[in-house]
């Protein structure tokens, strides 16, 4: 990441400006007005930070020309869709009509063509219409990954019914809340997950709701499910549906701004929130990757991500339903089978999120590492520390790292393979794609405002909160938020640079360089202050992960009585009991400044993690170093940089405020 030019670069830039001015001066000759104008322009370019800006502009010109072309294509497509009042169903019907026999979805031995997806979704629509469901109703869908999954919610969308895509790992109160908060009128659940619904069947918000169980191949129409005996066997019911009516009279009246699905936040803290995904947002995300990364019509995308998540279910499935690509699905991510599956299905592109790439990198080397045809992987969350190593080992020519949140209006994408960058915004694009960084307190994420009450833009190299201007009339910049309006309002910043303007607050801390590249730094709340310095947990995690051989690691701040700020604590997974604390201490001393070195090391068997591979740091942070809560081994940083076992006597000294740091 470059935030200022070297002396050599500055000198070369100034020399080029001067040489160009001299050449033009000789060409103009002894003419007063042109020479005066040339002198004024030259002095302007030589003053202040303008040589640096000129250098950056010239350096990124090829990148920015390509980005302009790609962005123009995407914008024209979205504009055309907006003019035609395009919805997901309408666009899918066009794709299916054009490629009826092309395979849309692959999984195990299943093959669903586009026509089969269309016909199954029609049967879903007809069946639920016969049950009285109509536009504006919500149905909760709790189903493991299978080819039928997108067919179900697509069929409901043909009626204007909104589908709440429920995380299959939720149980009890969290599950009840997720279904109830969306005001669901019914529940569709796969047979293997019926027990989770049975546990909450008599609770508020669930009691009395009709339940449809998608059974196995072996179940008959008369099958009664032991855990949900009153539920209807949806699979068998759909097999018997004869859908002869013209559903287009219904879905043609649906608006692009109408709700399509709810996708829930991961719930790393508090209860999951239902993010509203409208037709226009789904189209923007689904087609965005296709155009921005120049995917090909014959690409087969390997998608091992959960389909209730925005990456797998919106970006991944969106490229199938909206652009006509093929996706190979897997029920559950497997690091050891990742590239073996890509070979099996002849995949040319693969998706990742979170820590997937690190998990795959930890697998033993084998021939399948490079025997695949995958030329590109795209997703978000690839750590810069392993980026080059991963791409080299598995021979991946391009990494399309992107940044964005399910509910947000601000997205970035890395189009040119720049290691570590989550995307860039060319200078020319900042007017019509108004995203920026504003200054904040890194530890708390609180926005800093100037004496006039407005936010302060960050300079290159200065970390700040990433925000995007809300413009409801533009699909790219609109913001709908969550089903809970109060939760939606909390993400809106008002009077940011002018009275009355509104920006979406991502809650993430990023940093830019001179060339307009953005780099993810931390989530607000994941940065803590120790010894007067801000510590970014993601940076410390990256260092420790490399030292301990890519084991899972989480870093967070813990309170110590009598001290200012928070001390660092690292939780490291060591199931085999082979963590070398001597090597770890030496590596930390050699790689991190004193203030960033964790004071405590907790060794445990596994980290609390969401199904989208996000760490639940809050749980670890609440445990802290309290030996009354933590039964795992904890180690304590010594003056010489080594770590020794943290004993009860140490705990008593630290918790009494008598520790020396």
C-alpha positions as CSV (number, residue, x, y, z in Angstrom):
1,X,0.0,0.0,0.0
2,X,1.6,3.3,-1.1
3,X,0.5,6.5,0.7
4,X,3.3,8.8,-0.5
5,X,5.8,8.9,-3.4
6,X,9.4,8.2,-3.0
7,X,12.0,10.9,-3.7
8,X,12.8,9.2,-7.0
9,X,9.1,9.1,-8.1
10,X,8.6,12.8,-7.1
11,X,11.7,13.9,-9.0
12,X,10.7,11.9,-12.1
13,X,7.2,13.4,-12.0
14,X,8.5,17.0,-11.6
15,X,11.0,16.4,-14.4
16,X,8.3,15.1,-16.8
17,X,6.0,18.1,-16.1
18,X,8.9,20.5,-16.6
19,X,10.1,18.7,-19.8
20,X,6.5,18.7,-21.2
21,X,6.1,22.4,-20.5
22,X,9.4,23.2,-22.2
23,X,8.5,21.2,-25.2
24,X,5.2,22.9,-25.5
25,X,6.8,26.3,-25.0
26,X,9.1,25.8,-27.9
27,X,6.3,24.6,-30.1
28,X,4.1,27.6,-29.2
29,X,6.9,30.1,-29.9
30,X,7.0,33.8,-28.9
31,X,3.2,34.3,-28.4
32,X,2.3,36.1,-25.2
33,X,-1.2,34.7,-24.4
34,X,-0.5,31.0,-25.0
35,X,2.9,31.2,-23.2
36,X,1.2,32.9,-20.2
37,X,-1.5,30.2,-20.0
38,X,1.2,27.5,-20.3
39,X,3.2,29.0,-17.5
40,X,0.1,29.2,-15.3
41,X,-0.8,25.6,-15.9
42,X,2.8,24.5,-15.3
43,X,3.0,26.3,-12.0
44,X,-0.4,24.9,-11.0
45,X,0.8,21.3,-11.7
46,X,4.1,21.8,-9.9
47,X,2.5,23.1,-6.7
48,X,1.2,21.4,-3.6
49,X,0.1,17.7,-3.9
50,X,-0.7,18.0,-7.6
51,X,2.5,16.2,-8.8
52,X,1.5,13.3,-6.6
53,X,-2.0,13.3,-8.0
54,X,-0.7,13.5,-11.6
55,X,1.6,10.5,-11.0
56,X,-1.2,8.4,-9.5
57,X,-3.5,9.3,-12.4
58,X,-1.0,8.3,-15.0
59,X,-0.1,5.1,-13.1
60,X,-3.7,3.9,-12.8
61,X,-4.8,5.1,-16.3
62,X,-5.0,1.5,-17.9
63,X,-6.8,0.2,-14.8
64,X,-9.3,3.1,-14.8
65,X,-10.0,2.9,-18.5
66,X,-10.9,-0.8,-18.1
67,X,-12.9,0.0,-15.0
68,X,-14.8,2.7,-16.8
69,X,-15.7,0.3,-19.6
70,X,-16.8,-2.4,-17.3
71,X,-18.8,0.0,-15.1
72,X,-20.4,1.6,-18.1
73,X,-21.6,-1.8,-19.4
74,X,-23.0,-2.7,-16.0
75,X,-24.7,0.7,-15.6
76,X,-26.3,0.4,-19.0
77,X,-27.6,-3.0,-18.3
78,X,-29.0,-1.9,-14.9
79,X,-30.5,1.2,-16.5
80,X,-32.2,-0.9,-19.2
81,X,-33.5,-3.3,-16.6
82,X,-34.9,-0.4,-14.6
83,X,-36.6,1.1,-17.6
84,X,-38.2,-2.3,-18.3
85,X,-39.2,-2.7,-14.6
86,X,-37.2,-5.9,-14.5
87,X,-37.6,-8.3,-11.6
88,X,-35.8,-11.5,-10.8
89,X,-38.7,-13.7,-12.0
90,X,-39.0,-11.7,-15.3
91,X,-35.3,-11.9,-16.0
92,X,-35.1,-15.6,-15.1
93,X,-38.0,-16.4,-17.4
94,X,-36.1,-14.7,-20.3
95,X,-32.9,-16.7,-19.4
96,X,-34.8,-20.0,-19.2
97,X,-36.6,-19.4,-22.5
98,X,-33.3,-18.8,-24.2
99,X,-31.5,-21.8,-22.7
100,X,-34.1,-24.4,-21.6
101,X,-31.9,-27.4,-21.9
102,X,-28.8,-25.9,-20.4
103,X,-27.8,-27.3,-17.0
104,X,-28.4,-24.6,-14.3
105,X,-27.6,-26.5,-11.1
106,X,-25.4,-29.5,-10.3
107,X,-25.1,-31.3,-7.0
108,X,-24.0,-34.9,-6.5
109,X,-25.9,-36.9,-9.1
110,X,-28.6,-34.2,-9.7
111,X,-28.8,-32.1,-12.8
112,X,-31.4,-29.3,-13.1
113,X,-31.8,-27.7,-16.4
114,X,-33.2,-24.1,-16.7
115,X,-36.5,-25.6,-17.9
116,X,-36.7,-27.9,-14.9
117,X,-36.0,-25.0,-12.6
118,X,-38.8,-23.1,-14.3
119,X,-41.3,-25.9,-14.1
120,X,-40.6,-26.7,-10.4
121,X,-40.9,-23.1,-9.5
122,X,-44.2,-22.9,-11.3
123,X,-45.5,-25.9,-9.3
124,X,-44.4,-24.2,-6.1
125,X,-46.2,-21.0,-7.1
126,X,-49.4,-22.8,-8.1
127,X,-49.4,-24.9,-4.9
128,X,-49.0,-22.0,-2.5
129,X,-51.5,-19.9,-4.4
130,X,-54.0,-22.7,-3.9
131,X,-53.2,-22.5,-0.2
132,X,-54.2,-18.8,-0.1
133,X,-50.7,-17.1,-0.2
134,X,-50.5,-13.9,-2.1
135,X,-48.3,-10.8,-2.7
136,X,-46.8,-9.4,0.4
137,X,-46.9,-12.5,2.5
138,X,-43.8,-13.9,4.0
139,X,-42.8,-17.6,4.2
140,X,-39.8,-18.9,6.2
141,X,-37.5,-21.3,4.3
142,X,-35.2,-23.6,6.4
143,X,-33.6,-26.0,4.0
144,X,-30.1,-27.4,3.5
145,X,-28.3,-26.8,0.2
146,X,-29.9,-28.7,-2.6
147,X,-30.9,-28.0,-6.2
148,X,-34.5,-27.4,-5.2
149,X,-33.6,-24.6,-2.8
150,X,-33.6,-21.6,-5.2
151,X,-36.6,-23.2,-7.1
152,X,-38.7,-22.9,-3.9
153,X,-38.1,-19.2,-3.2
154,X,-38.3,-18.4,-7.0
155,X,-41.7,-20.1,-7.1
156,X,-42.9,-18.0,-4.1
157,X,-41.5,-14.9,-5.8
158,X,-43.8,-15.6,-8.8
159,X,-46.7,-14.8,-6.4
160,X,-45.0,-11.8,-4.8
161,X,-44.4,-13.8,-1.6
162,X,-41.3,-12.8,0.3
163,X,-39.1,-15.7,1.4
164,X,-37.1,-15.4,4.7
165,X,-34.0,-17.5,4.1
166,X,-33.3,-19.0,7.6
167,X,-29.9,-20.1,8.7
168,X,-30.0,-23.9,9.1
169,X,-27.8,-23.9,12.2
170,X,-30.2,-21.7,14.3
171,X,-32.0,-23.4,17.2
172,X,-34.6,-22.5,19.8
173,X,-34.9,-18.7,20.7
174,X,-32.6,-17.5,17.9
175,X,-34.6,-19.6,15.4
176,X,-37.9,-18.5,16.8
177,X,-36.8,-14.9,16.6
178,X,-35.7,-15.1,13.0
179,X,-39.0,-16.6,11.8
180,X,-41.1,-14.2,13.9
181,X,-39.3,-11.0,13.1
182,X,-40.1,-11.4,9.4
183,X,-43.8,-11.9,10.2
184,X,-43.8,-15.3,8.6
185,X,-47.2,-16.7,7.6
186,X,-45.8,-20.3,7.1
187,X,-42.7,-22.4,7.4
188,X,-41.0,-24.6,4.8
189,X,-38.5,-27.0,6.3
190,X,-36.5,-29.9,4.9
191,X,-37.1,-33.3,6.6
192,X,-33.6,-33.4,8.2
193,X,-34.3,-30.1,10.0
194,X,-37.8,-30.8,11.1
195,X,-36.6,-31.4,14.7
196,X,-35.5,-27.8,15.0
197,X,-38.9,-26.5,14.1
198,X,-40.6,-29.1,16.4
199,X,-38.6,-27.6,19.4
200,X,-40.3,-24.2,19.0
201,X,-43.7,-25.3,17.5
202,X,-45.7,-24.0,20.5
203,X,-43.9,-20.7,21.0
204,X,-45.1,-17.2,20.2
205,X,-44.8,-16.3,16.6
206,X,-44.6,-20.0,15.5
207,X,-47.7,-21.6,17.1
208,X,-50.4,-22.1,14.6
209,X,-48.3,-21.5,11.5
210,X,-48.9,-24.0,8.6
211,X,-45.7,-26.1,8.1
212,X,-44.6,-27.7,4.9
213,X,-41.9,-30.4,5.1
214,X,-39.8,-31.2,2.1
215,X,-39.4,-34.9,2.4
216,X,-37.0,-37.4,0.9
217,X,-37.4,-39.4,-2.3
218,X,-38.7,-42.4,-0.2
219,X,-41.5,-40.5,1.6
220,X,-45.0,-40.9,0.2
221,X,-47.9,-38.5,0.2
222,X,-49.3,-40.3,3.2
223,X,-46.0,-40.1,5.2
224,X,-46.4,-38.5,8.6
225,X,-43.3,-36.9,10.0
226,X,-42.7,-38.1,13.5
227,X,-41.6,-34.7,14.8
228,X,-44.2,-32.6,12.9
229,X,-47.1,-35.0,12.3
230,X,-49.5,-32.2,11.2
231,X,-47.2,-30.9,8.5
232,X,-47.8,-31.4,4.8
233,X,-45.3,-33.4,2.7
234,X,-44.4,-30.6,0.3
235,X,-42.2,-32.8,-2.0
236,X,-45.1,-35.2,-2.7
237,X,-47.6,-32.5,-3.0
238,X,-45.6,-30.7,-5.6
239,X,-45.2,-33.9,-7.6
240,X,-49.0,-34.0,-8.0
241,X,-49.4,-30.4,-9.0
242,X,-50.7,-29.7,-12.5
243,X,-49.9,-26.0,-13.1
244,X,-51.8,-24.9,-16.3
245,X,-52.5,-21.3,-15.4
246,X,-50.6,-18.4,-16.7
247,X,-48.6,-17.1,-13.8
248,X,-47.2,-14.2,-15.8
249,X,-50.4,-12.3,-15.1
250,X,-49.3,-12.2,-11.5
251,X,-45.5,-11.7,-11.6
252,X,-45.6,-9.1,-14.3
253,X,-47.3,-6.8,-11.8
254,X,-44.5,-7.1,-9.3
255,X,-42.2,-4.0,-9.0
256,X,-38.4,-4.0,-8.9
257,X,-38.6,-2.2,-5.6
258,X,-40.8,-5.0,-4.1
259,X,-39.2,-7.3,-1.5
260,X,-37.8,-10.5,-2.8
261,X,-36.2,-12.3,0.1
262,X,-34.9,-11.6,3.6
263,X,-31.3,-12.5,4.2
264,X,-30.1,-12.5,7.8
265,X,-26.9,-11.0,9.3
266,X,-24.6,-13.6,10.8
267,X,-25.4,-12.8,14.4
268,X,-21.8,-12.4,15.6
269,X,-23.4,-10.2,18.3
270,X,-27.0,-10.1,19.4
271,X,-29.9,-11.6,17.4
272,X,-29.8,-12.0,13.6
273,X,-31.4,-9.1,11.7
274,X,-33.4,-9.7,8.6
275,X,-31.9,-7.6,5.8
276,X,-34.4,-6.6,3.1
277,X,-33.4,-7.7,-0.4
278,X,-35.5,-6.2,-3.1
279,X,-35.7,-7.4,-6.7
280,X,-33.5,-4.5,-7.9
281,X,-30.8,-5.2,-5.2
282,X,-30.7,-8.9,-6.0
283,X,-30.3,-8.0,-9.7
284,X,-27.6,-5.5,-9.0
285,X,-25.6,-8.0,-6.9
286,X,-26.3,-11.0,-9.2
287,X,-25.3,-9.3,-12.4
288,X,-22.6,-7.1,-10.9
289,X,-20.1,-9.9,-10.4
290,X,-20.9,-11.2,-13.9
291,X,-20.0,-8.0,-15.6
292,X,-17.3,-6.7,-13.3
293,X,-15.3,-9.9,-13.4
294,X,-16.1,-10.6,-17.1
295,X,-17.5,-14.0,-16.4
296,X,-18.2,-16.2,-19.5
297,X,-21.5,-17.7,-20.5
298,X,-19.9,-21.2,-20.4
299,X,-18.5,-20.8,-16.9
300,X,-19.4,-23.3,-14.2
301,X,-19.1,-21.8,-10.8
302,X,-18.3,-23.9,-7.7
303,X,-20.5,-22.7,-4.9
304,X,-20.0,-24.6,-1.6
305,X,-21.4,-21.7,0.4
306,X,-24.8,-21.8,2.3
307,X,-27.6,-20.6,0.1
308,X,-29.3,-18.6,2.9
309,X,-26.2,-16.3,2.8
310,X,-25.8,-13.3,0.5
311,X,-22.6,-14.6,-1.1
312,X,-23.9,-18.1,-1.9
313,X,-27.6,-17.4,-2.3
314,X,-27.5,-14.0,-3.9
315,X,-24.2,-13.5,-5.7
316,X,-23.7,-17.1,-6.6
317,X,-27.2,-18.2,-7.4
318,X,-27.9,-14.8,-9.0
319,X,-25.3,-15.4,-11.7
320,X,-27.3,-18.6,-12.6
321,X,-30.8,-17.2,-12.5
322,X,-30.0,-13.8,-14.1
323,X,-27.1,-14.5,-16.4
324,X,-27.5,-18.1,-17.4
325,X,-24.4,-19.6,-15.9
326,X,-24.1,-23.0,-14.3
327,X,-23.4,-23.6,-10.6
328,X,-22.1,-26.7,-8.9
329,X,-23.4,-26.9,-5.3
330,X,-22.2,-28.7,-2.3
331,X,-24.2,-29.4,0.8
332,X,-21.5,-28.5,3.2
333,X,-18.0,-26.9,2.6
334,X,-15.1,-29.4,2.7
335,X,-11.6,-28.1,2.5
336,X,-10.2,-31.5,1.4
337,X,-12.7,-31.8,-1.4
338,X,-12.7,-28.3,-2.6
339,X,-10.6,-28.7,-5.8
340,X,-11.6,-32.3,-6.2
341,X,-15.1,-31.1,-6.6
342,X,-14.0,-28.5,-9.1
343,X,-12.4,-31.2,-11.2
344,X,-15.5,-33.4,-10.9
345,X,-17.8,-30.7,-12.2
346,X,-15.3,-29.1,-14.6
347,X,-15.6,-25.8,-12.8
348,X,-13.8,-22.8,-14.2
349,X,-14.7,-20.3,-11.4
350,X,-15.0,-20.8,-7.6
351,X,-16.4,-18.8,-4.7
352,X,-15.0,-18.2,-1.3
353,X,-15.9,-16.3,1.9
354,X,-14.2,-15.7,5.2
355,X,-11.6,-18.3,6.1
356,X,-12.3,-20.8,3.3
357,X,-9.1,-20.1,1.5
358,X,-7.0,-20.6,4.7
359,X,-8.8,-23.9,5.4
360,X,-8.1,-25.1,1.9
361,X,-4.4,-24.0,2.2
362,X,-3.9,-26.1,5.4
363,X,-4.8,-29.3,3.5
364,X,-1.8,-31.6,2.5
365,X,-0.5,-31.0,-0.9
366,X,-1.8,-33.3,-3.6
367,X,-2.0,-33.6,-7.4
368,X,-5.5,-32.1,-7.5
369,X,-4.1,-28.8,-6.3
370,X,-3.3,-27.8,-9.9
371,X,-5.3,-30.4,-12.0
372,X,-8.4,-28.3,-12.0
373,X,-9.6,-25.7,-14.6
374,X,-10.4,-23.0,-12.2
375,X,-8.9,-19.7,-13.6
376,X,-10.6,-17.4,-11.1
377,X,-11.9,-17.3,-7.5
378,X,-14.0,-14.5,-6.2
379,X,-15.4,-13.6,-2.8
380,X,-14.6,-11.6,0.3
381,X,-12.4,-12.2,3.4
382,X,-9.1,-13.6,1.8
383,X,-6.4,-12.6,4.2
384,X,-3.6,-10.6,2.6
385,X,-1.0,-12.7,4.5
386,X,-1.9,-15.8,2.5
387,X,-3.1,-14.3,-0.8
388,X,0.0,-14.9,-2.8
389,X,0.7,-18.3,-1.2
390,X,-2.8,-19.5,-2.0
391,X,-2.8,-18.3,-5.6
392,X,0.6,-19.7,-6.3
393,X,0.0,-23.2,-4.8
394,X,-3.4,-23.7,-6.5
395,X,-2.4,-21.9,-9.7
396,X,-5.3,-19.4,-9.5
397,X,-4.7,-16.7,-12.1
398,X,-7.1,-14.1,-10.7
399,X,-8.6,-13.3,-7.3
400,X,-11.7,-11.2,-7.4
401,X,-11.9,-10.0,-3.8
402,X,-14.9,-7.8,-3.2
403,X,-16.3,-5.8,-0.3
404,X,-19.8,-5.2,0.8
405,X,-22.5,-6.0,3.3
406,X,-25.8,-7.8,2.7
407,X,-27.9,-4.8,3.7
408,X,-25.6,-2.0,2.6
409,X,-25.4,0.2,-0.5
410,X,-21.7,0.4,-0.8
411,X,-19.7,-2.3,-2.6
412,X,-16.2,-2.5,-4.0
413,X,-14.4,-5.0,-6.2
414,X,-10.8,-5.8,-7.0
415,X,-10.7,-6.2,-10.8
416,X,-7.0,-6.2,-11.4
417,X,-5.6,-8.8,-8.9
418,X,-3.9,-6.3,-6.6
419,X,-2.9,-8.3,-3.6
420,X,-4.7,-7.4,-0.4
421,X,-7.1,-4.8,-1.9
422,X,-10.8,-5.2,-1.6
423,X,-11.4,-2.9,-4.5
424,X,-10.8,0.6,-5.8
425,X,-12.7,3.7,-6.9
426,X,-11.1,5.7,-9.7
427,X,-11.0,9.5,-9.2
428,X,-13.4,10.0,-12.1
429,X,-16.0,7.7,-10.6
430,X,-16.3,9.4,-7.2
431,X,-19.1,11.7,-8.3
432,X,-21.6,9.1,-9.5
433,X,-20.4,6.4,-7.1
434,X,-20.1,8.4,-3.9
435,X,-18.3,6.2,-1.3
436,X,-15.6,7.5,1.0
437,X,-13.9,7.1,4.3
438,X,-14.5,9.4,7.2
439,X,-12.4,9.9,10.3
440,X,-13.5,8.0,13.5
441,X,-12.2,6.9,16.8
442,X,-10.7,3.6,15.8
443,X,-11.4,1.9,19.1
444,X,-15.1,2.7,19.2
445,X,-15.9,3.5,15.6
446,X,-17.5,6.8,16.7
447,X,-17.6,9.3,13.8
448,X,-15.5,12.5,14.3
449,X,-17.1,15.7,13.2
450,X,-15.5,19.1,12.7
451,X,-16.5,22.4,14.3
452,X,-19.4,22.8,11.8
453,X,-20.8,19.4,12.7
454,X,-19.8,17.7,9.4
455,X,-17.7,14.6,8.9
456,X,-14.1,14.7,7.9
457,X,-12.8,12.8,4.8
458,X,-9.7,10.6,5.4
459,X,-6.5,11.1,3.5
460,X,-4.6,8.3,1.9
461,X,-3.1,6.0,4.6
462,X,-5.6,7.3,7.2
463,X,-8.0,4.7,8.5
464,X,-11.7,5.6,8.7
465,X,-15.2,4.3,8.5
466,X,-16.4,3.3,5.0
467,X,-19.7,5.1,4.1
468,X,-21.8,5.3,1.0
469,X,-24.3,8.1,0.0
470,X,-27.9,7.0,0.0
471,X,-29.8,8.0,-3.1
472,X,-33.1,6.2,-3.2
473,X,-33.8,6.9,-6.9
474,X,-30.6,5.0,-8.0
475,X,-30.4,1.3,-7.8
476,X,-26.7,1.4,-7.1
477,X,-27.0,3.8,-4.1
478,X,-30.4,3.0,-2.6
479,X,-30.8,1.6,0.9
480,X,-33.7,-0.4,2.3
481,X,-32.1,-1.9,5.4
482,X,-33.8,-4.4,7.6
483,X,-37.3,-5.7,8.4
484,X,-36.8,-3.9,11.7
485,X,-37.1,-0.1,10.9
486,X,-35.3,0.9,14.1
487,X,-32.3,-1.3,13.2
488,X,-32.3,0.2,9.7
489,X,-32.2,3.8,11.0
490,X,-29.2,3.0,13.2
491,X,-27.1,2.4,10.1
492,X,-27.9,5.8,8.6
493,X,-25.6,8.9,9.0
494,X,-27.2,12.2,8.5
495,X,-25.8,15.7,7.7
496,X,-22.5,14.1,6.7
497,X,-21.0,16.7,4.3
498,X,-24.1,18.9,3.9
499,X,-27.4,19.5,5.7
500,X,-29.9,16.9,4.8
501,X,-27.6,14.3,3.1
502,X,-27.7,10.7,4.2
503,X,-25.0,8.0,4.1
504,X,-25.0,4.3,5.0
505,X,-22.6,3.6,7.8
506,X,-20.9,0.2,7.1
507,X,-19.3,0.0,10.5
508,X,-16.1,-1.2,8.9
509,X,-12.7,0.5,9.1
510,X,-10.8,0.7,5.8
511,X,-7.8,2.6,4.5
512,X,-7.0,3.8,1.0
513,X,-3.7,4.4,-0.8
514,X,-2.6,7.0,-3.4
515,X,-4.0,5.0,-6.2
516,X,-7.6,4.7,-4.9
517,X,-7.3,1.1,-3.7
518,X,-9.2,0.2,-0.5
519,X,-7.8,-2.2,2.1
520,X,-9.9,-3.7,4.9
521,X,-8.5,-2.9,8.3
522,X,-11.0,-3.9,10.9
523,X,-14.6,-3.9,12.0
524,X,-15.5,-1.1,14.4
525,X,-15.2,-2.6,17.9
526,X,-12.4,-5.0,16.7
527,X,-9.8,-2.3,17.2
528,X,-8.6,-1.6,20.7
529,X,-6.2,0.8,22.3
530,X,-3.2,-0.2,24.4
531,X,-0.3,1.8,25.6
532,X,-1.6,4.8,23.7
533,X,-1.7,3.0,20.4
534,X,-4.5,1.5,18.3
535,X,-4.2,-2.2,17.7
536,X,-6.0,-3.7,14.6
537,X,-7.0,-7.2,15.6
538,X,-7.0,-8.5,11.9
539,X,-3.4,-7.5,11.5
540,X,-2.3,-9.3,14.7
541,X,-4.4,-12.4,13.7
542,X,-2.7,-12.5,10.4
543,X,0.8,-12.5,12.0
544,X,0.0,-15.1,14.6
545,X,-1.8,-17.4,12.1
546,X,1.3,-17.5,9.9
547,X,3.5,-18.2,12.9
548,X,1.4,-21.2,14.2
549,X,0.9,-22.8,10.8
550,X,-2.4,-21.4,9.7
551,X,-4.3,-22.5,12.8
552,X,-7.5,-20.7,13.7
553,X,-6.8,-17.6,15.7
554,X,-8.9,-14.7,17.2
555,X,-7.5,-11.6,18.7
556,X,-9.5,-9.2,20.9
557,X,-9.1,-6.7,23.7
558,X,-9.7,-7.4,27.4
559,X,-10.1,-5.0,30.3
560,X,-7.5,-5.0,33.1
561,X,-8.3,-3.1,36.3
562,X,-6.1,0.0,36.9
563,X,-5.0,0.3,33.3
564,X,-6.1,2.5,30.4
565,X,-7.4,0.9,27.3
566,X,-7.5,-2.9,26.7
567,X,-4.8,-5.5,26.6
568,X,-4.5,-7.9,23.7
569,X,-5.6,-11.5,24.1
570,X,-5.3,-14.2,21.4
571,X,-7.3,-17.4,21.3
572,X,-5.5,-20.1,19.3
573,X,-6.9,-23.5,18.2
574,X,-4.6,-26.4,19.0
575,X,-6.5,-29.7,18.9
576,X,-3.3,-31.8,18.6
577,X,-1.5,-30.2,21.5
578,X,1.5,-29.2,19.3
579,X,1.5,-25.4,19.8
580,X,5.1,-24.4,20.3
581,X,5.0,-21.4,22.7
582,X,8.7,-20.7,22.4
583,X,8.4,-20.4,18.6
584,X,5.2,-18.4,19.0
585,X,6.8,-15.9,21.5
586,X,9.9,-15.5,19.2
587,X,7.7,-14.9,16.2
588,X,5.5,-12.4,17.9
589,X,8.6,-10.5,19.2
590,X,10.0,-10.4,15.7
591,X,6.9,-9.4,13.9
592,X,4.8,-7.1,16.2
593,X,5.6,-3.9,18.1
594,X,5.4,-4.1,21.9
595,X,2.0,-2.5,22.2
596,X,0.4,-5.0,19.7
597,X,1.8,-8.2,21.3
598,X,-1.0,-10.2,23.0
599,X,-0.7,-10.1,26.8
600,X,-2.6,-13.4,27.1
601,X,-2.8,-16.5,24.9
602,X,-5.7,-18.9,25.3
603,X,-5.4,-22.4,23.8
604,X,-8.6,-24.1,23.0
605,X,-10.0,-26.9,20.9
606,X,-12.2,-24.8,18.5
607,X,-13.3,-21.2,18.0
608,X,-16.9,-20.1,18.2
609,X,-17.7,-19.3,14.6
610,X,-20.8,-18.6,12.4
611,X,-21.6,-20.7,9.5
612,X,-20.3,-18.0,7.2
613,X,-16.9,-18.3,8.9
614,X,-17.0,-15.2,11.0
615,X,-15.6,-15.4,14.5
616,X,-17.9,-14.8,17.5
617,X,-15.3,-12.8,19.3
618,X,-17.8,-11.4,21.8
619,X,-18.1,-14.8,23.5
620,X,-14.4,-15.0,23.9
621,X,-14.1,-11.4,25.0
622,X,-16.7,-11.9,27.8
623,X,-14.7,-14.9,29.1
624,X,-11.5,-12.9,29.0
625,X,-8.7,-14.3,31.2
626,X,-11.1,-15.2,34.1
627,X,-9.9,-18.6,35.3
628,X,-13.3,-19.1,37.0
629,X,-14.9,-19.1,33.6
630,X,-12.2,-20.5,31.3
631,X,-11.1,-24.1,31.7
632,X,-8.7,-23.9,28.7
633,X,-5.0,-23.2,29.3
634,X,-4.0,-19.5,29.3
635,X,-0.5,-18.2,29.0
636,X,0.9,-14.9,30.1
637,X,3.4,-12.6,28.4
638,X,6.7,-12.2,30.3
639,X,9.2,-9.3,30.2
640,X,11.6,-11.3,28.0
641,X,8.8,-11.9,25.4
642,X,8.1,-15.5,26.3
643,X,4.8,-16.9,27.6
644,X,4.3,-19.0,30.7
645,X,1.1,-20.6,32.2
646,X,-1.3,-18.1,33.7
647,X,-2.1,-19.4,37.3
648,X,-4.6,-18.5,39.9
649,X,-2.1,-16.3,41.7
650,X,-1.5,-14.3,38.5
651,X,-5.2,-13.9,38.0
652,X,-5.6,-12.5,41.5
653,X,-2.8,-10.0,41.0
654,X,-4.1,-8.8,37.6
655,X,-7.8,-8.6,38.6
656,X,-6.9,-6.7,41.8
657,X,-5.3,-4.0,39.6
658,X,-1.8,-4.6,41.0
659,X,-0.3,-6.0,37.8
660,X,2.6,-4.2,36.2
661,X,2.4,-3.7,32.4
